Amino acid sequence: MEISVDASTLAFFYQILVDLYRTTDDPITLGYSKGMLEVCAERPLTGIYQFIPFPHLYHKATVLMETIIRFHPFADGNKRVSLLATYFFLYWNGYDLFLPEDADKFTVEIAKGTHDLNSILSWLWQHSTMTFYGVLRNKLCSTYLRIGERFSPIAEIISIFVIPVFFTTYPLNFFSYHIAKKRRSHSKDSV
């Protein structure tokens, strides 16, 4: 079962980043468009009659990343949310995305129009891999979501064991590393 990122999940990721960047020199300005969040979440799932323009998970991840950056649903932090949302979309669907140190620069280049969908797809493909653990994680998450749809009391009990599988701190460590790096460079400049 493919697990998608909906508008409320995008808003959740946004709030996580707002909290993470709150005490930095680059805080995220609050505000977003609910309608644009819906568009960003639904565009990767687009189907036109029998034609599916984005059939593979990599296509959907590419469109998700590009849409958040270019459609700009948030007042601030669109590129950061796009990285986080794309990471978790791939993560929940069995892929591990390895964020290189310059991943933030890549998102800036997307915003400037340097990269089209094909080069974004290529970048995602180069920096991610499907692993046995990733496939197992996808099966656990999918099963949990199906059980939750039908038997919510049972899902609440199972969530104690499955929720840690849904999330990882890896992408947040990426952002924390960049925050710390920026602070170090500011402290060196002020000395």
C-alpha positions in Angstrom: 0.0 0.0 0.0 1.3 3.4 -1.0 1.4 5.9 1.8 0.9 9.5 0.7 1.5 12.8 2.4 -1.7 14.7 3.0 -2.3 18.4 3.7 -2.5 18.0 7.5 0.8 16.1 7.4 2.4 19.0 5.5 1.1 21.4 8.1 2.5 19.1 10.8 5.9 19.1 9.2 5.7 22.9 8.9 5.0 23.2 12.6 7.9 20.9 13.5 10.3 23.1 11.5 8.8 26.3 12.9 9.6 25.0 16.4 13.0 23.8 15.4 14.0 27.2 13.9 12.2 29.3 16.5 15.4 30.4 18.4 17.7 30.7 15.3 18.8 33.7 13.3 16.5 32.4 10.5 13.1 31.7 12.2 10.2 30.6 9.9 7.5 33.2 9.5 4.1 31.7 10.4 1.3 31.3 7.9 0.1 29.0 5.1 -2.7 28.6 2.6 -4.8 25.5 3.4 -6.0 25.4 -0.3 -2.4 25.4 -1.6 -1.5 22.7 0.9 -4.3 20.5 -0.5 -3.0 21.2 -4.1 0.6 20.3 -3.1 -0.6 17.1 -1.4 -2.9 16.0 -4.2 -0.8 16.9 -7.3 1.5 13.8 -6.9 -1.7 11.6 -6.9 -3.1 13.1 -10.1 -4.9 10.9 -12.4 -6.6 11.9 -15.7 -9.2 9.3 -16.6 -7.1 6.1 -17.1 -3.8 8.0 -17.4 -1.5 8.3 -14.3 1.2 10.9 -15.1 3.3 10.1 -12.0 3.1 6.3 -11.8 6.2 5.5 -9.7 7.0 6.6 -6.1 10.1 8.5 -7.4 7.8 10.4 -9.8 5.4 11.2 -6.9 8.3 12.2 -4.6 9.7 14.5 -7.3 6.4 16.2 -7.9 5.8 16.6 -4.2 9.2 18.3 -3.7 8.8 20.5 -6.8 5.3 21.5 -6.0 5.9 22.6 -2.4 8.9 24.7 -3.6 7.3 26.3 -6.6 3.6 26.6 -5.4 4.8 28.2 -2.1 2.0 27.2 0.2 3.8 28.5 3.3 4.7 32.1 4.1 8.3 30.8 4.8 10.1 27.5 5.0 8.8 25.9 1.8 12.2 24.5 0.8 12.7 23.0 4.2 9.2 21.5 4.3 9.7 20.1 0.8 12.9 18.2 2.0 11.1 16.9 5.1 7.9 15.9 3.3 9.8 14.2 0.5 12.1 12.4 2.9 9.1 11.0 4.9 7.1 10.2 1.7 10.0 8.0 0.5 10.7 6.7 4.1 7.1 5.5 4.6 7.1 3.8 1.2 10.2 1.8 1.8 13.0 4.0 0.6 15.8 5.7 2.6 16.7 9.1 1.3 20.3 10.2 2.3 20.4 13.9 2.6 23.8 15.2 1.4 25.1 18.3 3.2 24.2 20.5 0.2 20.6 19.3 0.0 19.4 22.7 1.1 21.3 24.3 -1.8 19.6 21.9 -4.2 16.2 23.1 -3.0 17.3 26.7 -3.5 18.3 25.8 -7.1 14.9 24.3 -7.7 13.3 27.5 -6.5 15.5 29.5 -8.9 14.3 27.2 -11.8 17.7 25.6 -12.3 16.2 22.1 -12.0 13.3 20.6 -13.9 11.4 17.4 -12.9 13.9 15.1 -14.6 16.9 16.5 -12.7 14.9 16.4 -9.4 14.0 12.8 -10.1 17.6 12.0 -10.9 18.8 13.6 -7.7 16.3 11.7 -5.6 17.2 8.4 -7.3 20.9 9.0 -6.7 20.4 9.8 -3.0 17.9 7.1 -2.0 17.7 3.3 -1.9 15.2 0.7 -1.0 16.3 -1.7 1.7 14.9 -4.7 3.4 14.2 -2.7 6.5 12.5 0.0 4.4 10.2 -2.6 2.8 9.4 -4.0 6.2 8.8 -0.5 7.5 6.3 0.1 4.7 4.5 -3.1 5.4 4.2 -2.3 9.1 3.0 1.3 8.4 0.5 0.1 5.7 -0.9 -2.6 7.9 -1.3 -0.2 10.8 -3.1 2.4 8.6 -5.5 -0.3 7.3 -6.2 -1.6 10.8 -6.7 2.0 12.0 -9.4 2.6 9.3 -11.4 -0.4 10.4 -10.6 -1.0 14.1 -9.6 2.2 15.8 -9.5 0.8 19.4 -7.1 -1.9 18.3 -5.0 0.6 16.3 -4.6 2.7 19.4 -3.0 -0.2 21.2 -0.8 -1.2 18.3 0.3 2.4 17.8 2.5 2.1 20.9 4.7 -0.2 18.9 4.2 1.1 15.3 4.5 4.9 15.8 8.3 4.7 16.4 8.5 3.0 13.0 6.7 5.9 11.3 9.2 8.5 12.4 13.0 8.9 12.5 15.1 11.9 13.6 17.4 11.6 10.7 16.0 14.5 8.6 15.7 16.7 11.8 19.3 16.0 12.5 20.1 17.3 9.1 18.4 20.6 9.9 19.9 20.7 13.4 23.3 20.3 11.9 22.8 23.2 9.6 21.5 25.4 12.4 24.6 24.5 14.5 26.9 25.1 11.6 25.4 28.6 11.0 25.7 29.5 14.7 29.4 28.4 14.7 30.1 30.6 11.6 28.3 33.6 13.2 30.3 33.2 16.5 33.6 33.0 14.5 32.5 36.2 12.6 31.8 38.1 15.8 35.1 37.2 17.4 
